[in-house]
Amino acid sequence: MSERGYSAVIEDLPTIGVEEEFLLTDHGTRAPVSCAPVVIKRARESLGDQVGDEFVPSMLETRTRPVATLDDLRRELLRLRAGVAAAAAEVGCRAVASGTPVVPARGRPEVTDKDRYLRMVAEYGPLATGDQGLAVCGCHVHLGVADRDDAVRLGNHLRGWLPTLQSLAGNSPFYAGQDSGYASWRTMRWAQWPGSGPTPHLPDAAAYDALVDSLVDSGMLLDRTMVYWYARPSEHFPTVELRVADVSAAPETVLLLAALARALAAVLLTEVRRGTPAPAIPDPLLLAAHWRAARDGLAGAGVDLGSGRPRPAVDLVDALVERAAPGLEAAGDLALVREVWGRLRTDGDGASRQRAAFRRRGRLGDVVDELALSVEG
């Protein structure tokens, strides 16, 4: 079908919400520092419950309100980042937008003192506390989809596009003070966690709920919110949550991700509601595509899921923009997406920019400082 044909059946666009996770680092050492409880208390004076804790006390999370336009999303992102940065400065630390710590933490990994987190430590052991702990920061995009069956079926249709979205957002090349060789080491670290990975292909919400209940009953998951699949219906909101991106240093990258995700979902929902079957993609091939996106980001090759062969990652993004174009046109976002994607293609992804900051003087502290400045504006 032509793009105009798709545009004709896009009757509504999902709302967008974004969660961003940030590291808190020491001014001098640039290592993670456990100051989140105090920073969150300060930040809540202006941001309320739009800022909250995470598994480790050297991290916090911000949550935008649901919005309908990219302009509103930009304002939300900048307001939340400014509030967190100001609160961190008052406490004497800095908020940093990196998927993993650039400079390693000192001492044993700490865990936020909440019953749920402590249960996770007791159940999963070194998965939670080993290897620098779970100080990994993502960016999660929520798309408003009211019908739960539609939400599950949309996940089926999104499966093949999520590795390409992931490749746009690689921003964690350093880990434990070393270059990991990956654009997104966060992806590899998080993939060890039970309940993570590609979304299973499921026919409807009843099948989704039955599978999740079985995983909880098996003991692999403590509860339903521990489903960390790359696209999942939210347990709390009428949304589909996409969980493939590292937190981005540049707010424009977040806008690009959100615009593409929303527009692609709008196009694919027309197919869901027409009863068009989702492409059948073998899970091992999908895992290969996610691994390749984590390793190469935009700088190398992705996996063409049609042929199963490597293809330049930037070409796969071009294909995604083309596929999402009817939704982008309906939202009025096509020109902005082309502009931001053009800059990102030229300047490189977050991982490339982190490595460039390190190469200038060979100092990891320079990388952390640049990432902190991106939050502070």
Secondary structure, 3 states (H helix, E strand, C coil): CCHHHHHHHCCCCCCEEEEEEEEEEECCCCCECCCHHHHHHHHHHHHHHHEEECCCCCEEEEECCCECCHHHHHHHHHHHHHHHHHHHHHHCEEEECCCCCCCCCCCCCCCCCCHHHHHHHHHHCHHHHCCCCCCCCEEEEEEECCCHHHHHHHHHHHCCCHHHHHHHCCCECEECCEECCCCEHHHHHHCCCCCEECCCCCCCHHHHHHHHHHHHHHCCCCCHHHCEECEEECCCCCEEEEEEEECCCCHHHHHHHHHHHHHHHHHHHHHHHHCCCCCCCCHHHHHHHHHHHHHHCCCCEEEECCCCEEEEHHHHHHHHHHHHHHHHHHHCCHHHHHHHHHHHHHHCCHHHHHHHHHHHHCCHHHHHHHHHHHHHC
